[in-house]
């Protein structure tokens, strides 16, 4: 039997209905989505909390020195969050040293932000997740929103007392390597591939965005992948779209939360952004293929799809 909420006088109560709708939406929204993002207001109020560490990771490593969120430390993605010799993410030992040096321990809430709508901030979030750090956030909107709101900036790099930090093995439920991606392409494993690069890169019209140093000798995409450019997940101000909007965006590409999803781009940073949207905001089972196109497109013996038919000529 249907039941209707009423006022004490017996009339219809629209306020009660609205409250129930809001409650339903809160329940329907993945818990992670409510925790993974913080606002610029929250950062303004909590940046100097001893239990919070704000970290900038930007595409341009030198932008931090020109001005950053007061109290924030700066991590260089190409040398501190990566291993440039083995072309891998930062080693466990160097990750521990980085955290210890910046006063981060296992209980610290680490809040990432950066330029380009948080590309490498999400990379940092993913690396910390891989090594098992639990309390992680992204400042929604990143540098773009902080600067647009004319909030204070500092040019002084803060110093924090060293902390003790130790991690175990990485979490391969969040990461995937070339051999496993090849297994998906050859139908030996089940997963959905999402290429988050531009349509021009996906189709093979270009190998990489103009000015990019990291290239492949083939253009195109991994067979079977769907193209959902990372930028479709954010608004003009750099903030993420709502859970409902994100769910619709990916559902249109056949990504509905059923089964495993693999994101990739060119070097792993844009795919970390989409990994964050799918994993941390929608709660899907997602792995980031950080080798991405610079690995796949340069590897002998793996297939590609190239709709443009372009061929690399060495120029």
C-alpha positions, 0 to 999 in steps of 0.5 A: 500500500502506498503511503503519503507524507502529510502535514499535521493537518493532513495536507501534502508536505512537499518539504518532506518529499524534497528531504527524502529525495535529497536523502535518496541521492545522498545514499545513491551517491558512492561514499567515495564521491562524498569524501574524495573531493574538497572545496577551495573553502575547505583548503583555506580553512584546513591547510595549516592543520597539522594533520593535513598536508596540501600538495601541489603536483602540476604539469609545469614543475616550476609553477609551484615556486611562482606561487602556491597555496600557503602551507602546500609542498610541491612534488615534481611529477617527473622526478619525485613521483616517477623513476626516470631510470626504469620508466616507472612510478616512484619506488617504494623506498623513494616514496617513503623518503618523500613522505617522511621528508615532507612530514606525511605519516600514515594518518595524514590527510593529503590534499592534492591540487595542480594546474590543467584541471588537476591532471598530475594532482590526480596522478599523485592521488593515484600513486599514493593510493597505489601505495596504500595511503588512506586519507586522500583528497583532491581540491576540486578545481585545482589552481585554476579555481584557487587563482580565479577566486583570488585566494592568497598565494605564497612563494615560500616552501614550508618545512615540516618535521620529518615523519616516519612512513612505511609502506608494503607492496603496491596495490595492483588492483589499481594498476595494469601492465602491458601484458594484461592489457594485451590479454584484454585485446586478445580476449583472454581477459575481460575489461573495458578499455577507455582511451581518455586522449583527444579524438585526434589522438584516438583516431591517429590523426596526431600522435601526441598533443603539439609540443609533447616530448614523449612520442610513439612511432605509431598513431591510433588507439588500442583495439576495442577502446572507447574514446571518452576524453578526460576533459568531458569530466570537468566544467570550465572552472576545472571542477568535476561534473556531478556524479549523475553527469559523470555516470551518464557520460561514461554510460554513453560509451558503454561504461556502466560500472559492471566489470573492470575498466582500464583507463589510458592516455599517452603517459598516464597523467590524463588517465589518472584524472579519468581513473579518479572520476571513475574510481573515486567519484563513481565507485567503479572497478578501475585500473590505470594503465600508466604505460599508456600510448607511449608504451603500447604505440612503441611496443613490437608485436602488439596490434593497434587501430588507426582510423586515419591511416597515418604513418610515422615518418621520423619527422 
